[in-house]
Amino acid sequence: MASAVTEAPVAEQKLVRGLGLLDSTMLVAGSMIGSGIFIVSSIIARQVGSPGWLLVVWIVTGLLTLTAALSYGELAAMMPKAGGQYVYLREAFSPLWGFLYGWTLFLVIQTGTIAAVAVGFARYSGVLVSWVSESNYIISPVRFGGYALSLSTAQLVGLALIGFLTFTNTRGLEIGKLIQNVFTTAKTGALLALIVLGIIIGLKSGAGAENFRDFWTVRGDLQDVGAGLTAAAAFGLFVGICVAQTNSLFSADAWNNITFTAGEVVNPRRNVPLSLALGTFLVIGLYLLANIAYLATLPFSAIQNAPSDRVASETANVIFPGAGATIMAIAIMISTFGCNNGLILAGARAYYAMAKDGLFFRRVGELNKCRVPAWALVFQGIWAGALVLPRTVKTDAAGNVTGYGNLYGNLLDYVISAALIFYVLTIIGIFLLRQKQPHVERPYKAFGYPVVPALYVVGATVILVVLFAYQTATTWPGLIIVLTGVPVYFFWKFFGKKSTAT
């Protein structure tokens, strides 16, 4: 990796426009599909308590995601530059708002997701190789109050995955997009196979028939969604649907990553908006069908109580008795490998754009001889790797250690609401830029403007209000993480140097 980074940058070099429409669509879809769709439906089922409301949660997520993606298309066509959403917020509001998004992206959103997906890959590889485990320690946990540092074999595999994909992406865009295309095709095929076989076998066995006969009745093990509320009451159900969005929206997130790479997309004014639409339509459709397959194959109680929330593995066990866990482990390893490649490839381009504005380390704004932002990739990889190592300490009432969690999991919980705020602000930016820059060419205009973008703002804001009211432990800390970027912004504003390169 060192040689890929230290090669002397060439001032006149620019990013290579090497991503066609297919590549861009694969980046959208591949970054979205990780491990969430195979797990979170079990959590959502406990939060809303019925098959019908489970699907409603995913439909709401689908509508929000598609609306946002179609709206972002206007900004992407208007400003086809590396950095994407960072650039949109900078232009619509101010450099401070753009930086706060980029800072949170680097600190937690992108890097925390990379860490989570890497350890997810390691966990499922442990199904095939028992040596890989979060409890098989190379360095046992060293406690610091409620936290600890450790290096398990699963963490080691996660670090190796981050390091490998970071290195391959420093070798050029062609390698990165090849990995993305191959693994996105493979995991899309695997998910489609799970859907088709699950629905066919479910219909034959009738195992999930009760789910569709009794579609709306709330039952089973219900999760407290805040302030003692559960889906058993009407208002509790409403809160549950809003709270469940933290799981489903996170599983459908990263669709915006293609905007970070706009500087490398061929004919970006056409292909970025189109890939946003195609990629999100594809993934949201697959997600809805996957949940129908779960409901066709498993009784609702089995979905709610799937071991370790692995509802897809339970479905695969019905399809392939005795071999389902192994088959799903391989499928999820393929999925998480491709997802992390897309996250690593795209995220670095946002920090590259920040550095070009003098708001990040200067070297991050340079390209290596392969014409990729290698230092941005390395900084991202180092920080994502660092997030793999800290653990949270779980104790019982007597203070005895009962297990260890992962710090990045807590951080991601904290910033899900913050990320949603940035999405809302970006959509509002469409309205602001129509006023501030009315004469700028807009090859694509937001679908259904102004009604559809406004509906997204209203819907997402309602969810945010509920989250801040009933999930205080995970929402307010997210704002603090965002606000840590304010003093950092002013530090770079006064001491950083804006690039003069074009």
C-alpha positions in Angstrom: 0.0 0.0 0.0 2.8 2.4 0.8 4.2 2.3 -2.7 0.7 3.1 -4.1 0.5 6.2 -1.8 4.0 7.6 -2.0 4.3 7.7 -5.8 4.7 11.4 -6.7 1.4 13.0 -7.7 1.3 14.7 -11.0 -0.3 18.2 -10.8 -2.0 18.1 -14.2 -3.6 14.7 -13.6 -7.3 14.5 -13.2 -9.8 11.9 -12.1 -10.5 9.3 -14.8 -14.0 9.3 -16.2 -14.2 5.5 -16.3 -17.6 4.7 -14.7 -20.3 4.0 -17.3 -24.1 3.7 -16.6 -23.8 -0.1 -15.7 -20.8 0.6 -13.4 -22.6 3.4 -11.7 -25.8 1.4 -11.2 -23.7 -1.5 -9.8 -22.1 1.0 -7.4 -25.5 2.2 -6.2 -26.9 -1.2 -5.8 -23.7 -2.8 -4.4 -23.2 -0.2 -1.8 -26.8 -0.5 -0.6 -26.9 -4.3 -0.3 -24.8 -5.4 2.7 -26.0 -7.7 5.5 -28.9 -5.6 6.8 -31.6 -7.1 4.6 -30.7 -10.5 5.9 -31.1 -9.5 9.6 -33.1 -6.4 10.4 -36.6 -7.7 9.4 -36.5 -9.8 12.6 -35.9 -6.6 14.7 -38.6 -4.7 12.8 -41.1 -7.6 13.3 -40.7 -7.2 17.1 -41.1 -3.4 16.8 -44.4 -3.4 14.7 -45.8 -6.8 15.5 -47.6 -8.0 12.4 -46.8 -9.1 8.8 -48.7 -6.1 7.3 -46.9 -3.5 9.3 -43.6 -5.2 8.6 -44.2 -4.6 4.9 -45.5 -1.1 5.6 -42.1 -0.2 7.2 -40.3 -1.4 4.1 -42.7 0.4 1.8 -42.2 3.7 3.7 -38.4 3.1 3.5 -38.7 2.4 -0.2 -40.8 5.6 -0.9 -38.4 7.8 1.1 -35.3 6.3 -0.5 -36.7 6.5 -4.1 -38.0 10.0 -3.5 -34.6 11.2 -2.2 -32.7 9.4 -5.0 -34.9 10.9 -7.7 -34.6 14.4 -6.1 -30.8 14.1 -5.8 -30.7 13.5 -9.5 -31.2 17.2 -10.1 -28.3 18.2 -7.9 -26.1 15.5 -9.4 -26.8 16.6 -13.0 -26.4 20.3 -12.0 -23.0 19.7 -10.2 -21.3 16.6 -11.6 -18.3 16.9 -9.4 -16.3 14.7 -7.0 -17.7 15.0 -3.5 -21.4 14.8 -4.3 -23.5 15.5 -1.2 -20.7 17.5 0.4 -20.7 19.8 -2.7 -24.5 20.1 -2.7 -24.7 21.2 0.9 -21.7 23.6 0.4 -23.4 25.3 -2.5 -27.0 25.3 -1.1 -26.1 26.5 2.5 -22.5 27.3 3.2 -19.0 25.6 3.3 -19.6 24.9 7.0 -22.7 22.8 6.3 -20.8 20.9 3.6 -17.9 20.3 6.0 -20.2 19.1 8.9 -21.6 16.5 6.6 -18.1 15.4 5.3 -16.7 15.4 8.8 -19.5 13.2 10.1 -19.1 11.0 7.0 -15.4 10.5 7.8 -15.8 10.3 11.5 -18.6 7.7 11.7 -21.1 7.4 8.8 -18.8 5.9 6.1 -16.0 4.6 8.2 -18.3 3.2 10.9 -20.3 1.4 8.2 -17.1 0.1 6.6 -16.0 -1.3 10.0 -19.4 -2.8 10.7 -19.6 -4.5 7.2 -16.0 -5.8 7.6 -16.8 -7.4 10.9 -20.1 -8.7 9.5 -18.0 -10.4 6.8 -15.8 -11.9 9.5 -18.7 -13.2 11.6 -20.2 -15.1 8.7 -16.8 -16.4 7.6 -16.8 -17.9 11.1 -19.6 -20.2 10.0 -17.2 -21.8 7.5 -14.0 -21.5 9.6 -14.5 -21.9 13.3 -11.2 -20.2 14.1 -12.7 -16.9 13.1 -14.7 -15.7 16.1 -15.3 -12.6 18.1 -14.5 -14.6 21.3 -11.2 -16.1 20.0 -8.7 -13.5 21.1 -5.3 -12.8 19.8 -5.1 -9.9 22.3 -7.7 -10.2 25.1 -9.9 -7.2 26.0 -8.1 -4.5 27.9 -10.7 -2.5 29.9 -10.9 1.3 30.2 -14.0 1.8 32.3 -17.0 0.9 30.2 -14.9 0.3 27.1 -12.1 -2.1 26.1 -9.6 -2.7 23.3 -9.2 -6.2 21.9 -8.0 -8.1 18.8 -10.1 -11.2 18.1 -9.7 -13.4 15.0 -12.9 -11.9 13.7 -11.5 -8.4 14.2 -8.3 -9.5 12.4 -10.3 -10.7 9.4 -12.2 -7.5 9.4 -9.0 -5.4 9.4 -7.6 -7.6 6.6 -10.7 -7.0 4.5 -10.5 -3.3 4.9 -6.7 -3.3 4.2 -7.1 -5.5 1.1 -9.9 -3.5 -0.5 -8.2 -0.2 0.4 -5.1 -1.4 -1.4 -6.9 -2.7 -4.5 -8.7 0.7 -4.9 -5.4 2.6 -4.8 -4.3 0.6 -7.9 -6.9 2.4 -10.1 -10.6 2.8 -10.8 -10.6 -0.1 -13.2 -9.8 -2.6 -10.5 -12.3 -1.1 -8.1 -15.2 -1.1 -10.6 -14.3 -4.7 -11.7 -14.7 -6.0 -8.1 -17.9 -4.0 -7.7 -19.5 -5.3 -10.8 -18.6 -8.9 -10.2 -19.7 -9.0 -6.5 -22.8 -6.9 -7.0 -24.0 -9.2 -9.8 -23.3 -12.3 -7.6 -25.1 -11.0 -4.5 -28.0 -9.7 -6.5 -28.4 -13.2 -8.0 -28.1 -14.8 -4.6 -30.8 -12.5 -3.1 -33.0 -13.1 -6.1 -32.6 -16.9 -5.7 -33.5 -16.7 -2.0 -36.6 -14.7 -2.9 -37.8 -17.1 -5.7 -37.1 -20.3 -3.8 -38.5 -18.9 -0.6 -41.8 -17.9 -2.2 -42.1 -21.2 -4.1 -41.4 -23.5 -1.2 -43.4 -21.3 1.2 -46.4 -21.5 -1.0 -46.0 -25.3 -1.3 -45.6 -25.9 2.5 -48.1 -23.3 3.6 -45.7 -22.5 6.5 -46.4 -18.8 6.2 -50.1 -19.0 5.2 -51.2 -17.6 8.6 -49.2 -14.5 8.0 -51.3 -13.5 5.0 -54.6 -14.7 6.5 -54.0 -12.6 9.7 -52.1 -9.8 8.1 -52.6 -6.8 10.4 -53.2 -8.3 13.9 -50.3 -7.3 16.2 -49.0 -10.2 18.2 -45.9 -12.0 19.5 -42.9 -10.6 21.3 -43.1 -6.8 21.1 -40.1 -4.5 21.6 -40.3 -1.4 23.7 -39.9 1.5 21.2 -39.5 4.2 23.8 -41.1 5.5 26.9 -42.7 2.1 27.6 -44.6 2.1 24.3 -45.1 -1.0 22.2 -47.1 -1.7 19.0 -49.9 -3.1 21.1 -51.4 0.4 21.2 -52.2 2.6 18.2 -49.8 5.4 19.1 -47.2 2.9 20.0 -47.5 1.3 16.6 -47.0 4.7 15.0 -43.9 5.3 17.1 -42.8 1.7 16.3 -43.0 2.3 12.5 -41.0 5.5 12.8 -38.4 3.9 15.1 -38.1 0.8 12.8 -37.0 3.2 10.0 -33.6 3.4 11.7 -33.1 -0.3 10.8 -34.7 -0.3 7.3 -33.3 3.0 6.2 -29.8 2.0 7.4 -30.2 -1.3 5.3 -31.1 0.8 2.3 -28.5 3.5 2.9 -25.4 4.4 0.8 -27.5 4.9 -2.4 -26.0 8.4 -2.4 -22.4 7.1 -2.7 -22.5 7.4 -6.5 -22.7 11.2 -6.1 -19.2 11.1 -4.4 -17.8 9.6 -7.6 -19.5 12.0 -10.0 -16.1 13.2 -11.2 -15.3 9.8 -12.5 -18.6 9.0 -14.2 -18.9 9.2 -18.0 -21.5 11.7 -19.1 -22.4 12.4 -15.4 -25.3 14.7 -16.2 -27.1 11.7 -17.6 -25.6 8.7 -15.9 -25.5 9.8 -12.3 -29.3 10.6 -12.0 -30.1 7.5 -14.1 -28.0 5.2 -12.0 -29.5 6.6 -8.8 -33.0 5.8 -10.1 -32.1 2.4 -11.5 -30.0 1.2 -8.6 -32.5 2.3 -5.9 -35.5 0.8 -7.8 -33.7 -2.5 -8.1 -32.7 -2.7 -4.5 -36.0 -1.5 -3.0 -37.8 -4.0 -5.2 -35.6 -6.8 -4.0 -35.9 -5.8 -0.4 -39.7 -5.8 -0.5 -39.7 -9.2 -2.3 -37.2 -10.6 0.3 -39.6 -9.7 3.1 -42.5 -11.4 1.2 -40.3 -14.5 0.9 -39.6 -14.4 4.7 -43.4 -14.2 5.4 -44.2 -17.0 2.9 -41.6 -19.3 4.4 -41.7 -18.7 8.1 -44.4 -18.3 10.8 -44.3 -14.7 12.1 -43.1 -15.9 15.5 -40.1 -17.5 13.8 -39.3 -14.2 12.1 -39.6 -12.3 15.4 -37.4 -14.8 17.3 -34.8 -15.8 14.7 -31.6 -16.8 16.4 -29.2 -13.7 16.4 -31.9 -12.1 14.2 -30.7 -14.1 11.2 -34.1 -14.3 9.5 -32.5 -15.0 6.1 -30.6 -18.0 7.4 -33.8 -19.4 8.9 -35.5 -19.0 5.5 -32.5 -20.7 3.8 -32.8 -23.6 6.3 -36.3 -24.2 5.2 -35.2 -24.1 1.5 -32.1 -26.2 2.1 -32.6 -28.2 5.3 -29.3 -28.7 7.2 -27.3 -26.5 4.7 -29.1 -23.2 4.9 -26.8 -21.6 7.4 -23.7 -22.4 5.3 -25.3 -21.3 2.1 -26.4 -18.0 3.6 -23.0 -17.4 5.2 -21.4 -17.6 1.7 -24.0 -15.4 0.2 -23.6 -12.8 3.0 -19.8 -12.9 2.7 -20.2 -12.1 -1.0 -22.6 -9.4 -0.2 -20.5 -7.7 2.5 -17.3 -8.0 0.4 -18.9 -6.1 -2.5 -20.7 -3.6 -0.2 -17.4 -2.7 1.4 -15.7 -2.2 -1.9 -18.3 0.3 -2.9 -18.2 2.1 0.4 -14.4 2.3 0.3 -14.2 3.4 -3.3 -16.9 6.1 -3.0 -16.2 7.5 0.5 -12.6 8.6 -0.4 -13.9 10.9 -3.1 -15.8 13.0 -0.6 -12.7 13.6 1.5 -10.7 14.3 -1.7 -13.2 17.1 -2.5 -13.0 18.5 1.1 -9.2 18.6 0.8 -9.3 20.4 -2.5 -11.3 23.1 -0.6 -8.6 23.3 2.1 -10.9 21.6 4.6 -9.0 18.3 5.1 -5.4 17.1 5.1 -3.6 18.5 2.0 -2.3 15.1 0.8 -5.9 13.8 0.8 -6.5 16.1 -2.2 -3.8 14.5 -4.3 -4.0 11.8 -6.9 -1.4 9.0 -7.3 -0.1 7.8 -10.7 -3.2 5.6 -11.0 -5.2 8.8 -10.9 -7.1 7.9 -7.7 -7.1 9.7 -4.4 -4.8 7.2 -2.7 -4.2 9.2 0.5 -7.9 9.7 0.9 -8.3 5.9 0.7 -5.5 5.3 3.2 -6.8 7.8 5.8 -10.3 6.3 5.5 -8.9 2.8 5.8 -6.8 3.6 8.9 -9.7 5.2 10.7 -12.2 2.5 9.7 -9.7 -0.1 11.0 -9.3 1.9 14.2 -13.1 1.7 14.7 -12.9 -2.1 14.5 -10.8 -2.4 17.7 -12.7 -0.6 20.5 -15.3 -2.7 22.4 -18.2 -1.7 24.7 -18.3 -3.7 28.0 -21.6 -5.4 28.9 -22.1 -6.0 32.7 -24.8 -7.5 34.9 -26.4 -5.8 37.9 -23.4 -6.9 40.1 -20.9 -5.3 37.7 -19.6 -8.6 36.3 -18.6 -8.6 32.6 -21.1 -10.6 30.6 -19.8 -9.8 27.1 -18.5 -7.2 24.7 -20.2 -5.1 22.1 -18.6 -3.0 19.3 -18.2 0.7 19.7 -18.9 1.4 16.0 -22.3 -0.1 16.5 -23.1 2.5 19.1 -21.7 5.3 16.9 -23.8 4.2 14.0 -26.9 4.2 16.2 -26.0 7.8 17.2 -25.6 9.1 13.7 -28.5 7.5 11.8 -30.8 10.4 12.8 -28.0 12.9 12.0 -27.6 11.3 8.5 -31.3 11.7 8.0 -31.0 15.4 8.9 -28.4 15.8 6.2 -30.7 14.1 3.7 -33.5 16.5 4.6 -31.2 19.5 4.3 -29.9 18.3 0.9 -33.5 18.0 -0.4 -34.3 21.5 1.0 -31.2 22.6 -0.9 -33.0 21.9 -4.2 -35.5 24.6 -3.3 -32.8 27.0 -2.2 -30.7 26.5 -5.3 -33.7 27.0 -7.6 -33.9 30.5 -6.0 -30.1 31.2 -5.6 -29.0 29.9 -9.0 -32.1 30.0 -11.3 -30.1 30.2 -14.5 -27.7 27.3 -13.9 -28.4 24.5 -16.4 -30.4 21.6 -15.0 -30.3 18.7 -17.4 -32.5 16.7 -15.1 -35.1 18.2 -12.8 -36.3 16.6 -9.5 -39.2 14.2 -10.2 -42.5 15.8 -9.1 -41.0 19.1 -8.0 -42.1 20.7 -5.7 -44.6 18.2 -4.3 -42.5 15.0 -4.2 -39.4 16.6 -2.7 -41.6 18.4 -0.2 -43.3 15.1 0.8 -39.9 13.7 1.5 -39.0 16.6 3.8 -42.3 16.3 5.7 -42.1 12.5 6.0 -38.5 12.4 7.1 -39.0 15.3 9.5 -41.9 13.4 11.2 -39.6 10.4 11.7 -36.9 12.6 13.1 -39.3 14.3 15.6 -40.4 10.8 16.8 -36.8 9.6 17.1 -35.6 12.6 19.1 -38.7 12.3 21.4 -38.6 8.6 22.0 -35.0 7.4 21.2 -33.1 10.1 23.1 -30.2 7.9 24.1 -29.2 7.4 20.5 -30.3 10.6 18.8 -29.0 13.5 20.8 -25.4 12.1 21.0 -25.5 12.0 17.2 -25.9 15.8 17.1 -22.9 16.1 19.5 -20.8 14.1 17.0 -21.9 16.4 14.2 -21.2 19.6 16.2 -17.6 18.4 17.0 -17.0 19.4 13.4 -17.6 23.1 14.1 -14.2 23.9 15.8 -12.5 21.6 13.3 -14.0 23.5 10.4 -12.7 26.8 11.7 -9.3 25.3 12.3 -9.0 24.2 8.7 -10.6 27.3 7.4 -7.9 29.5 8.9 -4.9 27.1 8.5 -5.8 25.0 5.5 -4.9 25.8 1.9 -7.4 25.5 -0.9 -6.1 23.7 -4.0 -5.6 25.9 -7.1 -5.5 22.8 -9.4 -8.4 22.5 -11.8 
